[in-house]
Amino acid sequence: MIAGCLFAMLIATLPRVALVLAWLFSARWDNVWQGNWFWPLLGFLAAPFTTIMYMLSWNPVSGITGWDWMWIGMGLMLDAMKWAQIFMQRKQVPGYPAYAP
């Protein structure tokens, strides 16, 4: 119970670290991605929440069906919100040109 709560907190705060830990220590990683490296790498770089939700909601019997898409959509929404936050706060970075749009 505590390990699940700690993993959920890790996913919420550091999704890329959670993906690396899942890759290193989980047998589910190989079952979900079946040796494919492109989609997990793209998810690690651009959409870590969506990748985690896909990996958690994937079922070995039926894959992704029904309400599983809601979780993947929630991960996509979290990723879009994170990218929007980065975009909106880009002008606060030291050295960012003031004349850039």
C-alpha positions as CSV (number, residue, x, y, z in Angstrom):
1,M,0.0,0.0,0.0
2,I,2.7,2.5,0.9
3,A,4.8,1.5,-2.1
4,G,1.9,2.2,-4.4
5,C,1.3,5.6,-2.8
6,L,5.0,6.5,-3.1
7,F,5.0,5.4,-6.7
8,A,2.0,7.6,-7.4
9,M,3.7,10.5,-5.7
10,L,6.8,9.9,-7.8
11,I,4.7,9.8,-11.0
12,A,3.1,13.1,-10.1
13,T,6.3,14.9,-9.3
14,L,9.0,13.2,-11.5
15,P,7.3,11.3,-14.4
16,R,10.5,10.7,-16.3
17,V,12.2,9.2,-13.3
18,A,9.2,6.9,-12.8
19,L,9.5,5.8,-16.5
20,V,13.2,5.0,-16.0
21,L,12.5,3.0,-12.8
22,A,9.7,1.2,-14.7
23,W,12.1,0.4,-17.5
24,L,14.8,-0.9,-15.1
25,F,12.7,-2.8,-12.6
26,S,9.4,-3.8,-14.2
27,A,8.6,-6.8,-16.3
28,R,5.5,-4.9,-17.5
29,W,7.7,-2.6,-19.6
30,D,8.6,-5.5,-22.0
31,N,5.0,-6.8,-22.1
32,V,3.6,-3.4,-23.0
33,W,6.2,-2.2,-25.6
34,Q,7.1,-5.6,-26.9
35,G,10.7,-4.7,-27.8
36,N,9.7,-1.4,-29.5
37,W,12.0,1.5,-28.5
38,F,10.7,4.4,-30.6
39,W,7.3,5.1,-28.8
40,P,8.6,4.8,-25.3
41,L,11.5,7.1,-26.2
42,L,9.2,9.6,-27.8
43,G,6.9,9.4,-24.8
44,F,9.9,9.9,-22.4
45,L,10.9,13.0,-24.2
46,A,7.6,14.7,-25.1
47,A,4.7,13.1,-23.2
48,P,5.8,11.3,-20.0
49,F,2.3,11.4,-18.4
50,T,0.7,9.9,-21.4
51,T,3.3,7.2,-21.6
52,I,2.8,6.3,-18.0
53,M,-1.0,6.2,-18.3
54,Y,-0.7,4.0,-21.4
55,M,1.6,1.6,-19.6
56,L,-0.6,1.4,-16.5
57,S,-3.9,0.9,-18.5
58,W,-2.6,-1.6,-21.0
59,N,-4.1,-5.0,-20.7
60,P,-2.3,-8.1,-22.1
61,V,-5.5,-9.7,-23.1
62,S,-7.3,-6.8,-24.8
63,G,-4.8,-4.0,-25.1
64,I,-6.5,-0.6,-24.7
65,T,-10.3,-0.6,-24.8
66,G,-13.2,1.3,-23.5
67,W,-12.5,3.5,-20.4
68,D,-8.8,3.0,-20.7
69,W,-8.8,5.8,-23.3
70,M,-10.0,8.1,-20.6
71,W,-6.8,7.6,-18.6
72,I,-4.7,8.1,-21.7
73,G,-6.6,11.3,-22.5
74,M,-6.0,12.4,-18.9
75,G,-2.3,11.8,-19.4
76,L,-2.4,13.7,-22.6
77,M,-4.1,16.6,-20.9
78,L,-1.5,16.7,-18.1
79,D,1.3,16.8,-20.8
80,A,-0.4,19.6,-22.7
81,M,-0.8,21.6,-19.5
82,K,2.9,21.1,-18.6
83,W,3.9,22.2,-22.1
84,A,1.6,25.2,-21.9
85,Q,3.1,26.1,-18.5
86,I,6.6,26.0,-20.0
87,F,5.5,28.1,-22.9
88,M,3.9,30.8,-20.7
89,Q,6.8,31.0,-18.3
90,R,9.6,31.1,-21.0
91,K,10.1,34.9,-20.6
92,Q,11.1,34.4,-17.0
93,V,14.2,32.5,-18.1
94,P,17.4,34.7,-17.6
95,G,18.8,35.7,-21.0
96,Y,15.5,35.3,-22.9
97,P,15.3,38.1,-25.5
98,A,12.7,40.7,-24.7
99,Y,11.8,41.2,-28.3
100,A,10.8,37.6,-29.0
101,P,7.1,36.9,-29.5
